[in-house]
Amino acid sequence: MGLAYCAAMNARTILVTGAGSGFGKAAAIELASRGHAVVATTETAEQADALQAEHPELTSMKLDVTSEADVALAADLNVDVLINNAGMGVMGPMATVPMEKVRAVFEVNVFGMIAMSQAVIPSMKDRGSGRIINVSSVAGKLASPLTSPYSMTKHAVEAYTVSLRGELEPHGIDVTKVNPGPYNTGFNDRMVNGITEYIDAGDTSANETNEVVRQIVLTDQLDPAEVANALADLAEAEETPPEVLLPEGIGELLQAMMAEQGY
């Protein structure tokens, strides 16, 4: 990825949100194996207990990014690196997806990310150092029919990360993001399988589009270890690029698709 590493890397305190499964869990385990003090947070206490029992090398805790009380706990942890990984997936026709679902996905993917960042930034500013790594998606680069509820949130993450990187750089705080494509964590399957819930009976066009989306997103999904390792590498890097798109080569594919759609 072209990252520069610090040869004498000291152990860092790293908080990972959404560590109950997927990228977050895998990244937390990888970082702990590299000797870092990892606070692996989950949406529910049950998830935290299960994770702690399975991986005692981690410090797990219940931290729902949509809960003000939970988010406030992060302010006292004095973390060196925050990995904003917690995410929610909703897809479907915008004409029929209930507004409460649209609001819910924004609460987790956007407002939860902002709240977590605001919780840790003051201590990072006091130290004059820190890093925030936001998990975006290729959906943040390119939207398509039926993906809007999720894609909108990831487009917001793109803008947020770019702005925050420039704002915090003078304070010695680094901000970057990762844009994964289709990786086999189960997240994509749950999101895509939920589309039919919001398609009106007899909407042939939406059903046909849904089959295309299923084919693109769910066929030949990749090993999520690649993303977990990339997140761990970014947490340790001396410097980071503005973004890391995964897998290799997907950036060029996205550019071609955007050009074809007239972006």
C-alpha positions in Angstrom: 0.0 0.0 0.0 3.0 2.3 0.0 2.8 3.0 3.7 5.9 4.1 5.7 6.3 2.3 9.0 7.9 3.4 12.2 10.7 0.9 13.0 10.5 1.2 16.7 6.7 1.0 17.0 5.5 1.3 20.5 2.3 -0.4 21.6 -0.7 1.9 21.0 -4.2 2.0 22.6 -6.6 1.4 19.7 -10.3 1.5 19.9 -12.3 -0.4 17.3 -16.0 0.1 17.0 -18.3 -2.7 15.6 -15.8 -5.3 16.7 -18.5 -8.0 17.3 -18.0 -9.4 13.8 -16.6 -8.7 10.4 -13.8 -6.3 9.7 -13.9 -4.9 13.2 -13.4 -8.2 15.0 -10.7 -9.4 12.6 -8.8 -6.1 12.9 -9.0 -6.1 16.7 -7.6 -9.6 16.9 -4.9 -8.8 14.4 -3.9 -5.6 16.3 -3.8 -7.4 19.6 -1.5 -10.1 18.0 0.9 -7.3 17.1 1.1 -6.2 20.7 -1.3 -3.3 20.9 -3.8 -2.6 23.7 -7.1 -3.0 21.8 -10.4 -1.9 23.1 -12.9 -3.9 21.0 -16.4 -2.4 21.3 -19.7 -4.0 20.3 -23.3 -2.8 20.0 -24.5 -5.1 22.8 -23.3 -6.4 26.2 -23.9 -9.9 25.0 -21.6 -9.4 22.1 -18.9 -7.9 24.3 -19.1 -10.8 26.8 -18.8 -13.4 24.0 -15.9 -11.6 22.4 -14.1 -11.3 25.8 -14.5 -15.0 26.4 -13.3 -15.9 23.0 -10.4 -13.4 22.9 -9.1 -12.5 26.4 -6.2 -10.7 24.8 -8.7 -7.9 23.9 -10.5 -5.5 26.2 -14.1 -5.7 25.0 -16.9 -3.4 26.1 -20.4 -2.5 25.1 -20.4 0.7 23.1 -23.4 1.5 20.9 -22.3 4.4 18.7 -25.9 5.7 18.6 -25.9 6.0 22.5 -24.7 9.3 23.9 -23.9 7.7 27.2 -21.9 4.9 25.6 -20.0 7.3 23.3 -19.1 9.5 26.3 -17.1 6.5 27.7 -14.7 6.8 24.8 -13.5 10.2 26.0 -11.8 8.8 29.0 -10.0 6.0 27.3 -7.1 8.2 26.0 -6.9 6.2 22.7 -4.1 6.7 20.2 -6.1 5.3 17.3 -9.8 5.2 16.6 -11.1 2.8 14.0 -14.6 3.9 13.1 -15.8 0.5 11.8 -19.4 0.2 13.2 -21.8 0.0 10.3 -25.4 -0.8 9.3 -26.5 -1.9 5.9 -29.9 -1.0 4.3 -30.7 -1.2 0.5 -33.9 -0.9 -1.4 -36.0 1.4 -3.6 -36.0 4.9 -2.2 -39.7 5.2 -3.0 -40.6 2.6 -0.5 -37.8 2.2 2.1 -39.3 3.4 5.4 -37.8 6.7 6.6 -37.1 5.2 10.0 -34.7 2.7 8.2 -33.0 5.6 6.3 -32.6 7.5 9.6 -31.3 4.4 11.4 -28.5 3.8 8.8 -27.5 7.4 9.0 -27.4 7.3 12.8 -24.9 4.5 12.8 -22.8 5.1 9.7 -22.6 8.9 9.8 -23.7 10.4 13.1 -22.2 7.6 15.2 -18.9 8.0 13.4 -18.9 11.8 14.0 -19.9 11.3 17.7 -17.1 8.8 18.3 -14.6 11.1 16.6 -15.7 14.1 18.6 -15.3 12.0 21.8 -11.6 11.2 21.2 -10.4 14.3 19.4 -10.0 16.5 22.6 -7.5 14.1 24.2 -5.7 13.7 20.9 -5.4 17.5 20.5 -4.0 17.7 24.1 -1.3 15.2 23.2 -0.7 16.7 19.7 -1.0 13.2 18.1 -3.6 10.6 17.2 -5.2 8.9 14.3 -8.8 8.3 13.1 -9.4 5.6 10.5 -12.9 5.6 9.0 -14.3 2.5 7.2 -16.1 3.7 4.1 -16.9 1.6 1.1 -16.7 1.5 -2.7 -20.4 2.5 -2.3 -19.1 5.8 -1.1 -17.6 6.3 -4.6 -20.4 5.1 -6.8 -24.1 4.7 -6.3 -26.5 2.6 -8.3 -30.2 1.7 -8.2 -31.4 0.1 -4.9 -28.1 1.0 -3.1 -29.1 4.5 -2.1 -29.8 4.1 1.6 -26.4 2.7 2.2 -24.5 4.6 -0.5 -25.7 7.9 0.7 -24.2 7.3 4.2 -20.9 6.3 2.7 -20.8 9.3 0.4 -21.2 11.3 3.6 -18.3 9.4 5.1 -16.2 10.4 2.1 -16.8 14.1 2.6 -16.5 13.9 6.3 -13.1 12.2 6.1 -11.6 14.6 3.6 -12.7 17.6 5.7 -11.6 16.2 9.0 -8.2 15.2 7.6 -7.5 18.9 6.7 -9.0 20.2 10.0 -6.9 18.0 12.3 -3.6 17.8 10.4 -2.4 21.1 12.1 -3.0 19.4 15.5 -0.9 16.4 14.7 -3.9 14.1 14.2 -4.0 12.0 11.1 -7.3 11.0 9.4 -7.7 8.4 6.7 -10.2 5.9 5.3 -10.5 2.5 3.8 -12.9 1.8 1.0 -13.5 -2.0 0.8 -15.3 -3.7 -2.1 -17.3 -7.0 -1.7 -15.7 -9.0 1.1 -17.2 -12.1 2.7 -18.1 -10.9 6.2 -21.9 -11.7 6.0 -22.6 -7.9 6.0 -23.3 -7.8 2.3 -25.4 -10.9 2.3 -27.7 -9.5 5.1 -28.0 -6.1 3.3 -28.7 -7.5 -0.1 -31.1 -10.2 1.1 -33.1 -7.4 2.8 -33.8 -5.6 -0.4 -36.9 -7.6 -1.3 -38.6 -6.5 1.9 -39.0 -3.0 0.4 -39.9 -3.9 -3.2 -43.6 -3.5 -4.0 -45.5 -6.5 -5.2 -45.5 -6.5 -9.0 -42.6 -4.1 -9.4 -40.9 -6.1 -12.2 -38.2 -3.5 -12.8 -37.1 -3.4 -9.2 -37.0 -7.2 -9.0 -34.9 -7.4 -12.1 -32.5 -4.7 -10.8 -32.3 -6.6 -7.5 -31.0 -9.7 -9.3 -28.3 -7.6 -10.9 -27.3 -6.2 -7.5 -27.2 -9.7 -6.0 -25.0 -10.9 -8.8 -22.5 -8.0 -8.5 -22.3 -7.8 -4.7 -22.5 -11.5 -3.7 -20.6 -13.3 -6.3 -17.0 -14.2 -5.5 -16.7 -12.2 -2.3 -13.2 -11.8 -1.0 -11.3 -12.8 2.1 -11.9 -10.1 4.8 -8.5 -10.7 6.3 -7.1 -8.4 3.6 -9.1 -5.5 5.0 -8.4 -6.4 8.6 -4.6 -6.4 7.8 -4.9 -3.1 5.9 -6.6 -1.5 9.0 -3.9 -2.8 11.3 -1.2 -1.5 8.9 -2.8 1.9 8.8 -3.0 2.0 12.6 0.8 1.3 12.8 1.9 3.4 9.8 4.1 6.5 10.4 2.1 8.3 7.7 -1.1 7.4 5.8 -2.5 8.2 2.4 -5.9 9.9 2.2 -7.6 6.6 1.3 -7.0 3.0 0.7 -9.2 1.2 -1.9 -9.4 -2.6 -1.7 -8.9 -4.9 -3.4 -6.0 -3.7 -5.5 -7.2 -2.4 -8.9 -10.8 -1.6 -7.8 -10.1 2.1 -8.0 -9.5 1.9 -11.7 -12.6 -0.2 -12.2 -14.6 2.4 -10.3 -13.2 5.2 -12.4 -14.2 3.3 -15.6 -17.7 2.7 -14.2 -18.1 6.3 -13.2 -17.0 7.5 -16.6 -19.5 5.2 -18.3 -22.3 6.6 -16.1 -21.2 10.2 -16.9 -19.8 11.0 -13.4 
